[in-house]
Amino acid sequence: MPIVRVREVVKETSDAHTLVLESGEGERVDYVPGQFLTIRIPSDRPEGAARCYSLCTAPGHDEFPAVTVKRTDGGYASNWLCDHAGVGTELEVLAPSGIFTPASLDEDLLLLAGGSGITPVMSILKTLLHSGTGSAVLLYGNRDEHSVIFAEQLRELVARFPERLRVVHWLETVQGLPSQASLGALLRGFWDHDATAPEAFVCGPAPFMDLAERTLLGLGVPERRVHMERFTSLEGDPFAAPAAIDDAGPASEVEVTLNGETRVLAWPESNNLVDVMLAAGMEAPYSCREGACSACACIVLDGEVSMDRNEVLDDADLADGLVLGCQARPRSPRIRLSYDG
């Protein structure tokens, strides 16, 4: 597993810290905007402790990757990182993962963030402005002005890209809690409704995300253009060794394409795809291994696959052929799938 070292700690607010990370010699963290890192938290718990934290930096622009951690009441991982992670702290991580990322940096985006949900949205926003040609509107909700993460960075981006970025803050202490009517009235003016709706990216607390999704769909934004990033606490240890392959029962033949390499593997029906790929020496992407994060998502091109559990893929994703490798089981003799899109 990769090891990263904390290079700098930036105190964003009273309860949110950004950890700037550097890799070991000869290593690097390759990621795309909107992805996250899964971090192992030191723990004597038998099930281990790991959490997913979004990268807030822009690949190709920021020299070092960084994650932002907001302290939560009773949060084992967030409190440990905020209290103990300092300059020089080494952390074990999994490779960056996630599909909460724009297909193009040259299209206009509508970004909605609540609280610490700004983290992956900030990565998308900065990458769009520095490496693309698209414009963006960011609606950012917080409790009050002291809760605004990246406040200074956002002011600097607006000053540098005044024609391409508009930031609208929603503060509960000023405007109260948003409703579908009030949020819809605000969003309605952000695009020409005779034109194609912009892609929308939403991240934040569950009530905020549910409200944003209802509002966007109610305004006529197609479901497939609304992207949601939801995180749940991990129940198991994604850093544990993969399960042993049980090849006693029936097996299918699967052709897998990953990072430009295509291999044909035997896929016993009692094992999930990620474990089969790892056992064969392929660097299958994964994070939670619980069907809750989309890190292992791939596209079924031919054949049939079922899933034991799915907490993140919606109907549009399923219609596009996406499945979660950590939950996938073969349901036809031959299957062809790809992680490369």
Backbone hydrogen bonds, N-H to C=O, Kabsch-Sander energy under -0.5 kcal/mol:
donor,donor_aa,acceptor,acceptor_aa,energy
4,V,91,L,-2.8
5,R,22,E,-2.9
6,V,89,T,-2.8
7,R,5,R,-0.5
7,R,20,V,-3.4
8,E,20,V,-1.2
10,V,18,T,-2.8
11,K,9,V,-0.5
12,E,10,V,-1.0
12,E,16,A,-1.8
13,T,16,A,-1.5
16,A,13,T,-0.8
17,H,69,V,-2.6
18,T,10,V,-3.1
19,L,17,H,-0.5
19,L,67,V,-3.2
20,V,8,E,-2.8
20,V,18,T,-0.7
21,L,65,P,-3.0
22,E,5,R,-2.3
24,G,3,I,-0.8
27,E,24,G,-2.2
30,D,28,R,-0.8
31,Y,29,V,-0.5
35,Q,32,V,-1.7
36,F,97,S,-2.6
37,L,53,Y,-2.9
39,I,37,L,-0.6
39,I,51,R,-3.0
40,R,92,E,-2.8
41,I,49,A,-2.9
48,G,45,R,-1.7
51,R,39,I,-1.9
53,Y,37,L,-3.0
55,L,35,Q,-2.4
56,C,66,A,-2.4
57,T,66,A,-0.6
61,H,58,A,-2.0
62,D,58,A,-2.6
67,V,19,L,-1.8
68,T,54,S,-0.9
69,V,17,H,-3.3
71,R,15,D,-3.4
71,R,69,V,-0.5
75,G,72,T,-2.3
76,Y,74,G,-0.8
79,N,75,G,-2.1
80,W,76,Y,-1.8
81,L,77,A,-2.7
82,C,78,S,-2.4
83,D,79,N,-2.1
84,H,80,W,-2.8
85,A,80,W,-0.6
85,A,81,L,-1.4
86,G,84,H,-0.8
88,G,6,V,-3.1
89,T,86,G,-2.5
91,L,4,V,-3.1
93,V,2,P,-2.4
94,L,38,T,-2.0
97,S,36,F,-2.2
101,T,99,I,-2.0
109,L,135,S,-2.4
110,L,199,E,-2.8
111,L,109,L,-0.5
111,L,137,V,-3.2
112,L,201,F,-2.9
113,A,139,L,-2.6
114,G,203,C,-1.9
115,G,141,G,-2.7
117,G,114,G,-2.3
118,I,115,G,-1.5
119,T,116,S,-1.8
121,V,117,G,-0.8
122,M,118,I,-3.0
123,S,119,T,-1.4
124,I,120,P,-2.1
125,L,121,V,-2.9
126,K,122,M,-2.7
127,T,123,S,-1.9
128,L,124,I,-2.5
129,L,125,L,-2.3
130,H,126,K,-2.4
131,S,127,T,-2.6
132,G,128,L,-1.5
133,T,105,L,-0.7
134,G,105,L,-2.2
136,A,164,R,-3.1
137,V,109,L,-1.8
138,L,166,R,-2.9
139,L,111,L,-3.0
139,L,137,V,-0.5
140,Y,138,L,-0.6
140,Y,168,V,-2.7
141,G,113,A,-2.9
141,G,139,L,-0.5
142,N,170,W,-2.7
147,S,144,D,-1.6
148,V,145,E,-0.8
149,I,147,S,-0.8
151,A,148,V,-0.9
154,L,150,F,-2.5
155,R,151,A,-1.9
156,E,152,E,-2.3
157,L,153,Q,-2.2
158,V,154,L,-2.3
159,A,155,R,-2.0
160,R,156,E,-2.0
161,F,157,L,-2.7
164,R,161,F,-1.2
165,L,161,F,-1.6
166,R,136,A,-1.9
168,V,138,L,-3.3
170,W,140,Y,-2.7
171,L,169,H,-0.5
172,E,142,N,-2.3
172,E,170,W,-0.5
173,T,143,R,-2.0
174,V,171,L,-1.4
175,Q,171,L,-3.4
176,G,171,L,-0.7
176,G,172,E,-1.3
183,L,179,S,-2.8
184,G,180,Q,-2.2
185,A,181,A,-2.2
186,L,182,S,-1.5
187,L,183,L,-2.5
188,R,184,G,-2.2
189,G,186,L,-0.6
190,F,187,L,-2.2
191,W,188,R,-0.6
193,H,191,W,-0.7
195,A,192,D,-2.1
199,E,108,D,-0.9
200,A,225,R,-3.2
201,F,110,L,-2.2
202,V,227,H,-2.9
203,C,112,L,-1.9
204,G,229,E,-0.6
209,M,205,P,-2.4
210,D,206,A,-2.7
211,L,207,P,-2.2
212,A,208,F,-2.7
213,E,209,M,-2.6
214,R,210,D,-2.4
215,T,211,L,-2.5
216,L,212,A,-2.7
217,L,213,E,-2.5
218,G,214,R,-2.2
219,L,215,T,-1.5
220,G,217,L,-1.2
221,V,216,L,-2.3
225,R,222,P,-2.1
226,V,223,E,-1.7
227,H,200,A,-3.1
227,H,225,R,-0.6
229,E,202,V,-2.1
230,R,228,M,-0.6
234,L,50,A,-0.5
240,A,237,D,-1.7
247,D,245,I,-0.8
252,S,267,W,-2.6
253,E,333,P,-2.9
254,V,252,S,-0.5
254,V,265,L,-2.7
255,E,335,I,-2.7
256,V,254,V,-0.6
256,V,263,R,-3.0
257,T,337,L,-1.6
258,L,256,V,-0.5
258,L,261,E,-2.9
261,E,258,L,-2.0
263,R,256,V,-2.5
265,L,254,V,-2.9
265,L,263,R,-0.5
267,W,252,S,-3.4
269,E,250,P,-2.3
271,N,268,P,-1.9
273,L,325,G,-0.9
273,L,328,A,-0.8
274,V,325,G,-1.5
276,V,272,N,-1.8
277,M,273,L,-2.6
278,L,274,V,-2.6
279,A,275,D,-2.3
280,A,276,V,-1.1
281,G,278,L,-1.6
282,M,277,M,-2.7
284,A,282,M,-2.0
297,A,294,S,-1.6
298,C,323,V,-2.2
299,I,338,S,-2.9
300,V,321,G,-2.8
301,L,299,I,-0.7
301,L,336,R,-2.8
302,D,336,R,-1.9
306,S,329,R,-2.4
308,D,327,Q,-2.1
311,E,291,G,-2.7
318,L,314,D,-2.5
319,A,315,D,-2.4
320,D,316,A,-1.4
321,G,318,L,-1.4
322,L,317,D,-2.2
323,V,298,C,-2.4
325,G,296,C,-1.4
325,G,323,V,-0.7
327,Q,324,L,-1.7
328,A,324,L,-0.8
329,R,306,S,-2.4
331,R,304,E,-2.4
335,I,253,E,-2.5
336,R,302,D,-2.7
337,L,255,E,-2.7
338,S,299,I,-2.2
339,Y,257,T,-3.0
